[in-house]
């Protein structure tokens, strides 16, 4: 990943964190209710599908990758990625994970 690409991801991280703290209050509340400390966690990726499911990736200050999925009824599934193979697959599917691990090292 070159510096220009990394800089674009850094802007994405800043925008996502701003949205989470100031506009996406429903997502913020669900994460906090599930013991995710948002003051020490960075929001690095977000997507929404055509069925209304929302997907996100977070990076904790301990450099743990956390994924979440929220269904249309606001039920949330949170997963801490601990398996190296799973992490590599996530990095392959979403380059923002690699960018976050570089940027927040």
N, C-alpha and C positions, 0 to 999 in steps of 0.2 A: 504494500500500500504506500503510495507516494504522499508527500506532504499536502498537496492540493486536495487529494481525496480525504485524507485525515481531517483537514480543516473543515471540509463540508460536513463530515460526520459530527465534528465538535459543535458546529452550528445547529445540527439536528438535535444533539443532546441538550443544548441550551434551550431550544424552542420547546422540546418535549417537557423538560423540567418546569419551564414557565407555565405551560398549559396545565400541567398536573397541579401545580400549586395555586393557580389563579382561575382556571376555567373548568377543568375536568374534575370538579369537586366530588362527583359521584364515584369516580374511580379512586380518587384519593381516599375517600371515606372507606371504601371496601378494602383497600390495601392496609390502611391503618387499623381497621377492625381485625385484620388477620396478622397483626404484629409485625408489619413491615415498617421499619423506622425510616421515614422519608427524609428526615434531616441528614441522614448518613448514607442515603441510597440515591443513585443516579438512574434516571429513566432514559434508556438508550434506544428503544425501538417500540413501535406501535403499528398495529394494522387492524382493520375491521373488514369482515367478510360480508357478502351479500345477504346473509341471514341475520346480521346484527351482532354476531359474536365479535368480541374485541380481544386482541392478543397483544401482550406487551412483554418486554424484557427489561429487567433491572440489573444493576450492578451494585453490590453492597460495598461498604468501605473495606470489608475483609476480602474483597475481590471474588465474591460468590456471585454466580449468575443465577438469577431468579426469573422464571417465566410465569406468566399468568394468563388465564383465559376467563373471560366473563361472558356468560350466555345472555340471551335477551331478557331473562328473568332476574338478572343481576346476581346470579350465583357465580362465585369465583372459585377457580382451581389454581392453586399456587404450587409451583414445583421448584425446588432447589436443584440445580444441575450439579451432580457430584461425579458422574461417570465421565471419564475422559473421552470416550467414543461419542457419547451423546453431546458433549461440549464441541467436539470437532464437527459433528454434523450440524449443530446449530450455527457454528461459525461459517460453515460452507453455505448454508441457506440464508444467512443474514450477516453480511460483512460488518455491520455496525457493532457486532459483538467483538470482533477482532480489533476494530478501531477503539472501542471503549477500553479493552484490556491494555492497549498501547497507551492511550491518552491518560488513563487514571492509574498508571502503574506507580 
